[in-house]
């Protein structure tokens, strides 16, 4: 066969493959644009912009039920065994605590579901993106058999070793291992409170004046809301906020600690939704600097518009709620 004939055949083959790919792409585009278009009606209650309506349960991203899926020995082998199928996590939510994520997921990156709270883990910063809890007066009842002193800070072995934080990272760092899902919110069972001591639920926090003071006051306040609302949903997480420096430019600067370079957030947030017995919904949003705070500073000083936290965190909180379903935001009635 002549070289010119071979060239013609090769060109014909390449053209056919390209055409097939183009046709497949057009079919995919028509199929998904049509199906997604049907769900475009929901709008973000904070921005008024169209947001695609994804299901309440995650159907993509990395998902793992961090507790009883595998044994410790299996986790130590790592590799593909770390992945837990979507059906397993969906089953877990349906059977155990279906209300935790009732109003949507802020994000779907590396979801970890524990027995009494859910988090999304930031593998780069070794700190959670967010932690979600559902509190009721019943769930906060004191159990005298619970002993916090028996709890130990432990790495979460469902996280690949490359991305875990370790207790050694915090040692002599000058920072507390600060809870995101507060231990005091999970006292019905010893297992529940122990799971709040996984390092995936920790972030480096200034101790005196913050973690042991004002942040603790905010946690106590959140628990007190169960005396007002039948259900309290709280989302907690870190922020890394920019600061104007001497050259007039804005920079995002934060410290990292330990050999695993665990990020030290500049601020922390809590977004809270309370649901009354007559199904009215009220929201509060707080941002606190990761620094000593005067104990006399009222918590209201740290209230912020919820959308400011969304912009800073890159997340949409309670995305299944529309603005017309909210009765109040930060204590002010929505008209």
HELIX and SHEET records of a PDB file:
HELIX    1   1 UNK A    3  UNK A   37  1                                  35    
HELIX    2   2 UNK A   72  UNK A   77  1                                   6    
HELIX    3   3 UNK A   79  UNK A   82  5                                   4    
HELIX    4   4 UNK A   86  UNK A   95  1                                  10    
HELIX    5   5 UNK A  148  UNK A  150  5                                   3    
HELIX    6   6 UNK A  161  UNK A  163  5                                   3    
HELIX    7   7 UNK A  167  UNK A  170  1                                   4    
HELIX    8   8 UNK A  183  UNK A  185  5                                   3    
HELIX    9   9 UNK A  190  UNK A  195  1                                   6    
HELIX   10  10 UNK A  199  UNK A  201  5                                   3    
HELIX   11  11 UNK A  207  UNK A  211  3                                   5    
HELIX   12  12 UNK A  214  UNK A  224  1                                  11    
HELIX   13  13 UNK A  225  UNK A  227  5                                   3    
HELIX   14  14 UNK A  299  UNK A  302  5                                   4    
HELIX   15  15 UNK A  306  UNK A  313  1                                   8    
HELIX   16  16 UNK A  323  UNK A  325  5                                   3    
SHEET    1   A 9 UNK A  63  UNK A  65  0                                        
SHEET    2   A 9 UNK A 111  UNK A 113  1                                        
SHEET    3   A 9 UNK A 118  UNK A 122 -1                                        
SHEET    4   A 9 UNK A 127  UNK A 135 -1                                        
SHEET    5   A 9 UNK A 231  UNK A 239 -1                                        
SHEET    6   A 9 UNK A 267  UNK A 275 -1                                        
SHEET    7   A 9 UNK A 281  UNK A 289 -1                                        
SHEET    8   A 9 UNK A 326  UNK A 329  1                                        
SHEET    9   A 9 UNK A 332  UNK A 333 -1                                        
SHEET    1   B 2 UNK A 176  UNK A 179  0                                        
SHEET    2   B 2 UNK A 202  UNK A 205 -1                                        
SHEET    1   C 2 UNK A 243  UNK A 244  0                                        
SHEET    2   C 2 UNK A 250  UNK A 251 -1                                        
SHEET    1   D 2 UNK A 256  UNK A 257  0                                        
SHEET    2   D 2 UNK A 262  UNK A 263 -1                                        
END                                                                             
